[in-house]
Amino acid sequence: MRIIFIIGSLRRNSFNRALAENAAAIIGERAEISFLEYQDIPYMNQDIEYPAPESIRRIREEIMSADGIWIFSPEYNFNIPGVLKNLLDWLSRPLVKGDAERVSAVTGIPVTLSGAGGRSGASNARKRLSELSIFMKMKHMDGPETSISLSPEEFASDTLSLSEEEKKELRDQAERFLSFIDA
Ligand SMILES: Cc1cc2nc3c(=O)[nH]c(=O)nc-3n(C[C@H](O)[C@H](O)[C@H](O)COP(=O)(O)O)c2cc1C
């Protein structure tokens, strides 16, 4: 089983990346995990959409060879970070220009969402990501989702420190997602 992790932050020391690393450790040998590198993709611009730029082709191929996607994202101004929205805009588009069925690289792929952020635990971004993934015809897992409200100490040290309850949330989500993909 192959699962792609998508991090909604490009920050080197991202809390969301650290959360994803914890999830990868929980999954262990049960799936092959890869982190999608997408810093090099261009802004969506319909002038360059077809044929797709090389970086978009690479990302689509990587995603189409996977069995599921797990998105870990902060929220920026109560919303989906722009870099992640740009990626999802590319992924939302049909592989073949003018395809009436609008089949994209993510059509039907199982997806689950987690987030680390301020007091909201990035829940506003996740709400919008849920709506978007359904709109994009992904197979959205209806919970459980891990929501991390970072403490002032975590922000000050720039280090993620999961409580036992948060670790359990992440374990529950990982277990559920593995069976969701298998179903
Ligand atoms: C442009 C911007 C907007 C932000 N807006 C929010 C917000 O609406 N809600 C929130 O909880 N945190 C907000 N934050 C703080 C982020 O949650 C925090 O920087 C977090 O560490 C980002 O995740 P990362 O560590 O994975 O990069 C914002 C940060 C930035 C840079």
The ligand as a Gaussian input file, in Angstrom:
#p B3LYP/6-31G(d) Opt

LIG

0 1
 C       -0.118000      34.042000       6.871000
 C       -0.411000      33.313000       8.150000
 C       -1.690000      33.272000       8.617000
 C       -1.999000      32.542000       9.779000
 N       -3.301000      32.436000      10.163000
 C       -3.626000      31.583000      11.161000
 C       -4.994000      31.309000      11.480000
 O       -5.917000      31.822000      10.864000
 N       -5.269000      30.433000      12.467000
 C       -4.266000      29.798000      13.181000
 O       -4.553000      28.997000      14.055000
 N       -2.957000      30.056000      12.909000
 C       -2.621000      30.920000      11.926000
 N       -1.302000      31.142000      11.624000
 C       -0.262000      30.558000      12.476000
 C        0.077000      29.139000      12.061000
 O       -0.861000      28.258000      12.626000
 C        1.474000      28.789000      12.566000
 O        2.416000      29.653000      11.963000
 C        1.840000      27.332000      12.304000
 O        3.073000      27.099000      12.893000
 C        1.910000      27.057000      10.812000
 O        2.085000      25.671000      10.610000
 P        3.506000      25.004000      10.277000
 O        4.296000      25.007000      11.559000
 O        3.167000      23.634000       9.817000
 O        4.189000      25.845000       9.223000
 C       -0.971000      31.888000      10.496000
 C        0.349000      31.951000      10.016000
 C        0.630000      32.644000       8.856000
 C        2.045000      32.654000       8.318000

